[in-house]
Structures are given as structure tokens and as C-alpha cells.
């Protein structure tokens, strides 16, 4: 069953349009990854889905209802939470205080206590450091805290924006394992990730965003074998070059394609 449907979405900042007729879907208990070069519009898309950024056209449906224009708080109450890029924690507040901020939609103290207990069970290190300030933790620990804060609202779907950025390998593995565990527990995950190899290995499906448009989509297995994706992300093209060069090459390759590709059904 499709949980999140984005249909011909356009959005941007002021007069600058960033997204152009973007369409994608996220099914229940599914991991979908979104790949793209820096500046392709990935974080803009998540901001629009979360209600942080107004849309300029198109539609967003979550659990069968439109969420366009209802505001970020109402979207979280519907069951859709985001973990922002670079975590955006309150550094001077404790681990537990940061977690409790994520429970602002939970109606009762008893439910908040249960959510907190579940989060500490999922991240034992956070339980050990519940009184420690967020800024004093390592980058990997802060990422755990950011994810835990989002999970405090008990979402049906989780948006992860560059969750492994700057993390040590052991924390990269932990984050990706968590995504799989959440899927198994019934939570859908939309993940924006520069580590394309790891993201595609954990995802069910993927999309490539190029200059604000969906340039390509398909199963994760198919994208892993696609020559253009391998050239841009996986170093599998004879021309090689830096990561940014390969990403720009992919954007050029798809720049002339249709602006309204078919979105696979969930």
C-alpha cells in the first residue's frame, strides 16, 4: 500500500524554482532512497514534504490525505517525521530534553514515558548519557539522538536527510541497520544519501533527482547495475573523475530527458 504520494510537485525559494514536477511514492514498510548531486533539490524536497517550505504546485498525499499547507506540526501529528541534515539539535540541552522535544504531539505523559523507554531501548547509549548535553557528544551519537527525537512521535514514515554525513564507518553501519530494522517494524523510510552504494544496498527502490527533476527511478538492484548511476555514484565508469564530476555528468546525461517520467507503483 502506498503511504506517501508526491504528484508533480514544484517548490522553491522566492522567485527561484528548485523542484519541477517531481513525482514519487513511498510504500508502507518500504525504504526508498533519493540520490542526486549537491544542489539537485533533495533537501528542498524533504522540506516541502515536511511543510517547512511552501509548495508552488502539485500535490502531496500521506495516508490518503493531502498534507499541502497544513503546517509542520500537523504533518508530524499525521505520522510523518523528519531527521534534518546535520541533526539540528539543541546543543546546550540534555539528551533527554532533546528527546522530549520530539514528543510534542504525544497526548499523554504515560505515552511519552513509553516512547522514551522505547527510544532508550533502541539506543542504549542515549540512556547512558541522558543527562549529558547534546553538544558534548560525538557526531555519531548526535545522529542517534536526532533519529531518536524523530522517533519519539512514533511516526509511520521517517524522512532521513543525509543521515551518514561525516560519520565514522561504525555509525554509518548502525544508521543503515536502523533503517532496515524500522522497515521490518513497519515504518517506511525515505532516505536522502550521498553514500549511494550503501543507500541502494539497503533500499527497496530509488530515484535520481537531477536539477530539480526526477531523472530516473527503479528498483535499488536495477539502479546499482545501471551504467549512468554507476558512473555518477559508484566509480564504475571508465572516465572516472571526482565524485562531484561524476554527479555533474549524471545531471548532464539526464538534463534532456522527459520532465514527467513514470513513477513505479508501490
Beta strands, then each sheet from edge to edge (+ up, - down):
strand 1: 2-13
strand 2: 16-27
strand 3: 31-35
strand 4: 55-62
strand 5: 65-66
strand 6: 80-83
strand 7: 157-161
strand 8: 188-192
strand 9: 205-210
strand 10: 213-219
sheet 1: 2+ 1- 4+ 5-
sheet 2: 6+ 7+ 8+ 3+ 9+ 10-
end
